[in-house]
Structures are given as C-alpha cells and as structure tokens.
Amino acid sequence: MNATVETLRNKLSADSIVDGGSLSERHFVDWSGEHPCAPIAVVRPRNIADISIIMQQCSRDRQPVVVQGGLTGLSGGATPRPGELAISLDRLVGIEELDAAAGTATVLAGTPLQAVQTAASEAGFLFPLDLGARGSCTIGGNIATNAGGNQVIRFGMMRSLVLGLEAVIADGTVVSSLNKMLKNNAGYDLKQLFIGTEGTLGIVTRATLRLYPLLPAKTTALCAVADFDAMIDLLHRLQAGIGGNLSAFEAMWDSYFGYVVEHVAGLRSPFDVRFPICVLVESEGSDARADHDRLEAVLADALAAGVLLDAAVARSEQDRENLWRIRDGIAEITPMLQPMLAFDVSLPIASMPSFLAQIDRAARARSESARLLVFGHVGDSNLHVAATTGREQDFPALRDIVYGTTGEHGGSVAAEHGVGTLRKQYLHYSRSAEEIALMRRLKGALDPLGILNPGRVIPD
Ligand SMILES: Cc1cc2nc3c(=O)[nH]c(=O)nc-3n(C[C@H](O)[C@H](O)[C@H](O)COP(=O)(O)OP(=O)(O)OC[C@H]3O[C@@H](n4cnc5c(N)ncnc54)[C@H](O)[C@@H]3O)c2cc1C
C-alpha cells in the first residue's frame, strides 16, 4: 500500500484512483511499446484543482509522477518507470470557449486533437495541426511534444498554434497564462516553458489555440523527380508559384514508395514506371478552380524545364485519398518490416543527400540485408527513416549510425516525437554540454525535488 495513494484516496472523489487489479494495461506503455511498466496507481483528476492537490501531495511525499495524455507518444515519455504514479488527463476533456472574434479555441488539455479540429470546422474555422494519431492524441500531449505532422510547412508546429496556456507545476501551483492576443511582450513568454518540454516542467491543463479560416479547396498532386536537387528546385518553384497555399510537400524515396505500392493491398501508383523520388504536393486555398490552375501552371513550367519527370494531379477525392494512403502507408508496412526502427530526424536540407548516403553505407557495412526506407516532410527539414537488418541485435548499432551521422551534420535527433526516455542518451549529438546544463538548471528551478516526469529528456 502506498501512502501517497491512500492520502489521495481521501482527498479526491472515489472514482479518481484506479489501482491493484483494476489497473488497465493501457497505462503501462505508450505507442513506442518499449519497456512496459505498471504504475503504482492511475489518478484521474476531474479538474485543475484536483491536479493541484495531487502535485501538492506528491511534493510533500516526494512521490514521482508520470503524466499521460492519449499515450500515442513514440519516445517512451508517458510510459511509467518503476514506482511512479500515473496522472491520466482522460477526464480533463472539453472545449471551453470558441471565440470567433479572436479566432481562438480554449480547450482542456485531455481533449483529443480530432475533437478540436471538428469543433473548429463546425464553427467555420480550421485548426491546422494534423497527424495520424488525431483520434487518440490529446492537446496536452501535442503541446508537451510540440507535435508537427502534415501541414507544418504552412502553419508551423504546435508551438505556433498555442497563444496561451495554463499549467500546474511540481509544487501544485497553477500558472494561468491564457493569452488570446497575437502580440504580448509583457515579460517572459512563460508558455514556452511548457511547449515541447514533454511534461518535465509542468502539467499542461488548458490551452488557448489559434484558429485559421476554413480553406475549402484542396489540390493534390504526385510529382516525380530524378534526384534530390530537382526535388529542392521543385520546392522553391512551388513556394514562389503558389506561395502561402503550399500546405504539404511530402517526399518519398523509391525505397519507401516502391515498397508501399508493392506491399499494401489496394494501393496503386499513378505512374507506370518507377522514379527515384516522388513528392506528394498539396495546395490549400479558397478558390478551387484558380488554385488548381496555379498549381498546374507551376508543374507545367517545371516539366518544361526538365525539373519534373512526370506528375499526376488528383481529379477526385478518391484520387487524393489514394495519394495520401501511399504517404501514410508506413502504418501498414510497419508490421511487415519487423524488427524495425523508426527514425525521425531533422537535417539542414543541403546535408540530406550525403547524410542518406552515409547511413546507407554504414548500415550495409553492418549487415548485407540492411534496408532503409526513406520519406519525410522535406520542406520542414524532417526525414523519416525506417531501418531494418532483420535482426534486433543490430538496433544499438543502427541507432549509433543514424544519430551519430545526424550529429555530424548539425541535425536534430528528435524532429517531431520528442526525446522521452528512448532518445535521451543521444541528446548530446544535437545539443551542446552548455545547452544540456541549462536544461538541467531549468528543471531544477521548476521541479527541485525531481518528481515530475523524472528521467525523461535530460540525460542522467
Ligand atoms: C500513428 C501515429 C502517427 C503519429 N504522427 C505524428 C506526427 O505526424 N507528428 C508528430 O509530431 N507526432 C506524431 N505521432 C506521435 C504522437 O501522436 C504525438 O507525440 C502526440 O503529440 C502525443 O500526444 P498524446 O496525448 O498521445 O501524448 P502522450 O503519449 O500521452 O504523452 C507524450 C508526452 O507528453 C507528456 N504529456 C502528455 N500530456 C501532457 C500534459 N497535459 N502536460 C504535460 N505533459 C504531458 C507525457 O508525459 C509524455 O512525455 C504519431 C503517433 C502515432 C501513433
């Protein structure tokens, strides 16, 4: 029996604590699936006051906690470590206000991303953060991991969509900074302490999010190019030619594209031949005909200039869905590639070709059966690499190869999914000793007892 759990049982409503045989395995591990561990109990606060009470008590007892949103994280951050109490935000759900004049939505942190997208759309707005886990991931988790996804090239990551937020820090203090204004330079921008810091500095409880006008017209095309330089030329032509309308530029090397169209049932490439790289391009605007014509004009020029080898523009919603299924096919091929490691790294764009050549060489030197499938949000400097040699024993070597090479090129070992527990030992490839020391000082200042998501992000 744990003293903190027993005290909290008396302070919170009876249904707020789940432990013993009633614990669901859902709370033992995040989507990474690595190192599952039962928490000592799961606390399910009903409101912000409950969270403050929980943290005050945990501070008194020096009880470590792990914060859990939708548990779709891929870095092990929401997976309990031995002896931790899990705080689940699954009851902190709801859209509190949609302010049409300001173009903002104020929501509780446990609200699923998709619920926010739907509420915004019903009110004639767009909430542009979008990712595959939209139905399960929460706004608090999106903020804690500074989530990215498919439309970053146009709208930025979660950080640029948060105008204000509220958080409970380790001693139980509620810091409310629910700003709605685009401009606010009155002192430190405290919300930044909690965005992308993966619950190590505070528990996000509410957020005021930035909405955009709904954009009804989407034009989607698959573009084939001969090499990396041509792809970047195409990117620049699109940025100049369709300007702010460019909302996706998703590159798929043939290692990925070919595998997906060959192995996923019901998928077909719109091209009869294979190309070195295909790029899924999307334009979003308010005038379907004009937007379509502008995109086609840019593609026709690129074709005439020899930058583009071929292009297929979606003529129907079904065509569009088919193209996106190829890009999202990673979810369907992951089980076929096991044992497999999924890397999510950022690199200066000019370094990408040599980075890819280096990791390919090194992986093949390790094992002749090494296979690297490459795709990603190239316009955001972000590459995904699915790597397998067919043997789990090669995982540590593959991690060293990919993260070490990322470091050599001045890249980031965590482009989108955060550091959590699974990447903290590689943080030094992307952050200097001084940067890591300052992270430690910030952690010590906000959580001097080290009870809030301990052992995440910052190396031991
Ligand atoms: C199919 C699939 C596709 C994905 N695609 C993308 C993608 O395109 N881009 C991308 O960025 N990510 C992607 N992800 C990863 C994941 O969905 C995101 O990291 C998401 O933001 C996590 O939200 P969550 O609510 O599930 O957080 P959890 O997994 O519950 O937690 C993640 C981290 O945030 C902390 N945390 C959670 N809630 C709070 C809170 N309220 N306050 C403080 N800390 C908190 C946790 O302690 C943990 O450290 C994908 C995942 C899956 C499974």
The ligand as a Gaussian input file, in Angstrom:
#p B3LYP/6-31G(d) Opt

LIG

0 1
 C        0.017000       6.692000     -35.921000
 C        0.800000       7.815000     -35.279000
 C        1.157000       8.927000     -36.043000
 C        1.882000       9.971000     -35.465000
 N        2.217000      11.037000     -36.239000
 C        2.867000      12.068000     -35.694000
 C        3.219000      13.206000     -36.489000
 O        2.994000      13.247000     -37.690000
 N        3.826000      14.238000     -35.869000
 C        4.109000      14.227000     -34.531000
 O        4.641000      15.210000     -34.019000
 N        3.814000      13.147000     -33.766000
 C        3.209000      12.082000     -34.308000
 N        2.916000      10.988000     -33.543000
 C        3.328000      10.951000     -32.122000
 C        2.231000      11.375000     -31.119000
 O        0.958000      11.241000     -31.640000
 C        2.456000      12.799000     -30.652000
 O        3.674000      12.850000     -29.961000
 C        1.340000      13.352000     -29.753000
 O        1.556000      14.742000     -29.635000
 C        1.302000      12.734000     -28.362000
 O        0.088000      13.091000     -27.719000
 P       -0.524000      12.176000     -26.560000
 O       -1.686000      12.897000     -25.972000
 O       -0.794000      10.823000     -27.049000
 O        0.679000      12.195000     -25.518000
 P        1.256000      11.000000     -24.631000
 O        1.792000       9.930000     -25.480000
 O        0.287000      10.623000     -23.587000
 O        2.486000      11.779000     -23.941000
 C        3.573000      12.239000     -24.685000
 C        4.488000      13.055000     -23.748000
 O        3.816000      14.245000     -23.329000
 C        3.619000      14.244000     -21.904000
 N        2.270000      14.782000     -21.671000
 C        1.096000      14.296000     -22.141000
 N        0.091000      15.111000     -21.777000
 C        0.649000      16.119000     -21.056000
 C        0.131000      17.269000     -20.401000
 N       -1.170000      17.575000     -20.413000
 N        1.004000      18.082000     -19.771000
 C        2.333000      17.799000     -19.745000
 N        2.879000      16.731000     -20.333000
 C        2.037000      15.909000     -20.989000
 C        3.801000      12.806000     -21.471000
 O        4.250000      12.718000     -20.141000
 C        4.847000      12.320000     -22.455000
 O        6.118000      12.733000     -22.050000
 C        2.228000       9.910000     -34.102000
 C        1.870000       8.802000     -33.336000
 C        1.180000       7.762000     -33.916000
 C        0.812000       6.603000     -33.053000

